[in-house]
Amino acid sequence: MTVTKKLATVVLLVAMLFTLTGCGRKSEPISEPEQQSESQDRNTIRVATVLSGPVNDNGWNATGYAGLKKIEEELGAEVAFSDQVPVPEFEETFRDYASKGYDLIIGHGDQFSEAAATVASEFPDVKFAVINGNKTASNLSTFSISDAEVSFLAGAVAGLCTESNVVSAIGGMEIPPTLRSLEGYKAGASHVNPEAQVLLAYTGSFTDAAKAKEAAMAQLSMGSDVIFYYLDAASPGVIQACEDEGAKAIATITDQYDQAPDTILTSTLTDLSSLILDIGRLASEGQLEGKAYVYGVANEDIVSLAPFRGSVSEEVEAKIEEIRQGIIEGEIELPVM
């Protein structure tokens, strides 16, 4: 082979190498200056949410996505999300959004606290927020519901409505929000009915309906006639068990009355979508601070019980409202966790 032919062959191979490399890239990142210019032209914020589960789980992750949609619709923000993100990719996902010029990045759950704190230190001009988080910084805030307050009300409902004097609660993973909810429920039931026995159980999963039903059946076999559950996609397991045994249930996060009108007494409503909208509003107005924000039953538009719809007596309704006011005024002591 001549020198000329050898040179031509080398050039061809190099060209093919660059072509193949280009085909392997999924997208070209927008440069930071371009993104800043676009953001200024839009005069709005860019918001991203990171979720560990699917947005159609009819529970925790669904409310996180609903909140992001409210930010988009009511604030005119440009939004994006990543769901079903595995733990090893938490930091990478936060870092990717930050490097692409998003103004606010929300981690939907305490499990994102470490990753958010790490990436927030790398991008001081980007705002980060974690729902139920445990770390703050100048550009990292946490937003949480006083789970114990609203669950205390649920426990009071159970304690007043039980006929067997045994009530119970089922949670998924033993993480702070779940623990606070079940302990708040226990305290509420004991507050109105000191003689009642309160059973607690954790299945280790928010989504396994079979495990939830098994736990519910175990509690029902011990005499429980009202079960409160802090679950996501696993909720139908508890509802089915209660329907089969003629027991009552108290749902969580969303109003689940339509799923079982004859079984659901009420639901502890934590309107996380409105809370998340508050995060977006604070960020868009430049008022989002690096601190812990807590919403309780005094914030009735975000934290409350669902309408009873005749499932309890007027006397019980009046008593629950009396307890709610006592919590707001600090007259009732809640479990501290």
Secondary structure, DSSP 8 states (H G I E B T S, - for coil): --HHHHHHHHHHHHHHHHHHHHHT-------HHHHHHHHHHHTS-EEEEE-SS-TTSSSHHHHHHHHHHHHHHHH--EEEEE-S--GGGHHHHHHHHHHTT-SEEEE-SGGGHHHHHHHHHH-TTSEEEEET----BTTEEEEEE-HHHHHHHHHHHHHHH-SSSEEEEEESS--HHHHHHHHHHHHHHHHH-TT-EEEEEE-S-SS-HHHHHHHHHHHHHTT--EEEEE-STTHHHHHHHHHHHT-EEEEEES--GGG-TTTEEEEEEE-HHHHHHHHHHHHHTT---SSEEEE-TTSTTTEEE---TTSS-HHHHHHHHHHHHHHHTT-S-----
